[in-house]
Amino acid sequence: MTNSEKPQIADNAGANVNVAVRSEACPENFNQVSIPVNGKLCQIFAADFPASMILFIPQTPEEVVKYYLASSSSFVEPKKIKQRTMLKSADNNTTLIISKDGGGTQVDILVKSPVS
């Protein structure tokens, strides 16, 4: 598949981020948090609440933050904490911790209670 044939996700700035085919190990979403199609190495640590999962995305942390801000209106302004970016939902129920990991990004997803 060439770059022009890969599906693309538009971010808030209107730029397109190339994505690849979804890994078998990753769900489409985790407690209503979208998982990019190129997410891989997904590990669910707690399926019951509070629920948590980590995954790897082979893009920069900045691209991943843009993806999540574009994919959901529930996330508020990102907050930088040391070498990580934290995104929280407006209701404080969902937290994403986004950090550089080698040639890509690790995303930690924490969900306190079921999202309705």
C-alpha positions in Angstrom: 0.0 0.0 0.0 1.5 3.4 -1.0 1.2 6.5 1.2 -1.5 7.9 -1.1 -3.5 4.7 -0.7 -3.4 4.6 3.2 -6.4 5.8 5.0 -5.9 9.2 6.6 -7.2 11.0 9.7 -7.5 14.8 9.5 -6.3 16.6 12.6 -7.5 20.0 14.0 -5.1 21.9 11.9 -6.4 20.3 8.7 -3.2 18.3 8.1 -3.6 14.6 7.3 -1.9 11.9 9.4 -1.2 8.6 7.5 -2.4 5.5 9.3 -2.0 1.8 8.5 -4.2 -1.3 8.8 -5.4 -2.1 12.4 -3.4 -4.6 14.4 -5.4 -7.7 15.4 -4.4 -7.2 19.0 -6.0 -3.7 19.4 -9.7 -3.0 19.7 -11.4 -0.1 17.7 -12.0 1.7 21.0 -11.5 1.2 24.7 -14.4 2.4 26.8 -15.3 4.9 24.1 -11.7 6.1 23.6 -10.9 5.7 19.9 -7.8 3.6 19.1 -6.0 4.7 15.9 -5.9 2.0 13.3 -2.1 1.9 13.5 -2.2 1.3 17.3 -0.4 -1.9 18.3 0.9 -3.8 21.2 -2.3 -3.1 23.1 -2.3 -4.4 26.7 -5.4 -4.2 28.8 -4.4 -4.1 32.5 -7.8 -3.7 34.0 -11.0 -4.4 32.0 -13.2 -3.7 35.0 -13.4 -0.2 36.4 -11.3 1.7 36.9 -10.1 0.4 33.5 -6.7 0.8 32.0 -4.9 0.0 28.8 -1.6 1.0 27.1 -0.7 0.9 23.4 2.0 2.0 21.0 1.4 4.3 18.1 4.2 4.8 15.5 3.8 8.5 15.3 5.1 11.5 17.3 3.4 12.4 20.5 2.4 15.7 18.9 0.5 13.9 16.1 -1.1 11.6 18.7 -2.3 14.5 20.8 -3.8 16.1 17.6 -5.5 12.9 16.7 -7.2 12.6 20.1 -8.2 16.3 20.2 -9.8 15.8 16.7 -11.4 12.5 17.5 -13.4 13.6 20.6 -14.8 16.8 21.8 -14.7 15.5 25.4 -10.9 16.1 25.8 -9.8 19.5 27.2 -6.6 21.4 26.7 -3.5 19.2 26.9 -1.2 19.6 29.9 2.5 19.0 29.7 4.0 17.2 32.7 7.7 16.6 32.4 8.2 14.6 29.2 4.5 13.6 28.9 1.3 15.1 27.8 -1.9 14.5 29.7 -5.4 14.8 28.2 -8.4 14.6 30.5 -12.1 14.5 29.6 -14.2 17.4 30.7 -16.0 15.2 33.2 -12.6 14.0 34.6 -13.6 10.4 34.0 -11.0 9.6 31.3 -7.3 10.4 31.3 -4.7 9.8 28.5 -1.0 10.0 29.2 0.9 10.4 26.0 4.7 9.9 26.0 7.6 9.4 23.5 8.6 5.8 23.2 11.5 5.0 20.8 10.3 5.7 17.3 6.7 6.4 18.3 4.4 7.1 21.2 3.0 5.2 24.2 -0.6 6.0 25.2 -1.9 5.1 28.7 -5.7 5.1 28.9 -7.4 5.3 32.3 -11.2 5.3 32.6 -12.7 5.6 36.1 -16.3 4.5 35.4 -18.5 3.4 32.5 -19.0 6.1 29.9 -22.7 6.6 29.0 
